Amino acid sequence: MMMRRRRGGLIGAAATTAVVVGTAGAVSGHQQQKAMERQQQMVNQQVEAPAAPAGPDYTVELEKLAQMKAQGIITEEEFQAKKKQVLGI
């Protein structure tokens, strides 16, 4: 009876396993690199596009000046001058 020789044998199976593991590792590494690049892009976009600065809040300061005028601490003329200064007029 003739014995049939199996292809590859133990060495062939080990080589196939090594190729599969190596390919899986390469794909996984590539996916991790892509994910890191996406995260970096998101961080860069956040840094490049800061929120618009809030405009100055004149109302608080004008209310304080109005209270000072009502209490007699400053005169009408002083109030008007300070109001123009606050508003940049």
C-alpha positions in Angstrom: 0.0 0.0 0.0 1.3 3.4 -0.9 1.4 6.0 1.7 0.1 9.3 0.7 2.2 12.3 1.8 0.3 15.2 3.3 1.0 18.6 1.9 2.9 20.9 4.2 2.8 18.8 7.3 3.6 20.4 10.7 6.0 22.9 9.2 3.4 24.0 6.6 0.7 24.4 9.3 3.1 26.5 11.5 4.0 28.7 8.5 0.3 29.2 7.6 -0.5 30.1 11.2 2.4 32.5 11.3 1.2 34.2 8.1 -2.4 34.5 9.5 -1.1 35.9 12.8 1.2 38.3 11.0 -1.5 39.6 8.7 -3.9 40.0 11.6 -1.3 42.0 13.6 -0.6 44.2 10.6 -4.3 44.9 10.1 -4.8 45.6 13.8 -1.8 48.0 13.8 -3.1 49.8 10.8 -6.5 50.2 12.4 -5.0 51.6 15.6 -2.9 54.0 13.6 -6.0 55.3 11.7 -7.9 55.7 14.9 -5.0 57.7 16.5 -4.9 59.9 13.3 -8.7 60.6 13.6 -8.3 61.5 17.3 -5.5 63.8 16.5 -7.5 65.5 13.7 -10.4 66.0 16.1 -8.0 67.6 18.7 -6.5 69.9 16.0 -10.0 71.0 14.9 -10.9 71.9 18.5 -7.7 73.8 18.9 -8.0 75.6 15.6 -11.7 76.6 16.1 -12.0 78.1 19.5 -15.3 79.4 20.7 -16.1 83.0 19.6 -15.1 85.3 22.4 -18.0 86.7 24.3 -18.8 90.4 23.7 -18.2 92.8 26.6 -21.1 93.0 29.1 -21.8 96.7 29.4 -25.1 96.2 31.2 -23.5 95.2 34.5 -21.2 98.2 34.6 -23.9 100.6 33.4 -26.2 99.3 36.2 -23.5 100.0 38.8 -23.1 103.5 37.5 -26.8 104.1 37.5 -27.0 102.9 41.1 -24.1 105.2 42.0 -25.9 108.1 40.4 -29.2 107.3 42.2 -27.3 107.2 45.5 -25.8 110.6 44.8 -22.2 109.2 44.7 -21.7 110.6 41.1 -23.3 113.4 39.3 -25.3 113.2 36.0 -22.3 114.6 34.1 -20.0 112.0 35.6 -22.5 109.3 34.8 -22.8 110.4 31.2 -19.0 110.7 30.8 -18.4 107.3 32.3 -21.2 105.8 30.2 -19.5 107.1 27.0 -16.2 105.6 28.2 -17.8 102.2 28.9 -19.5 102.1 25.5 -16.4 103.4 23.7 -18.2 106.4 22.3 
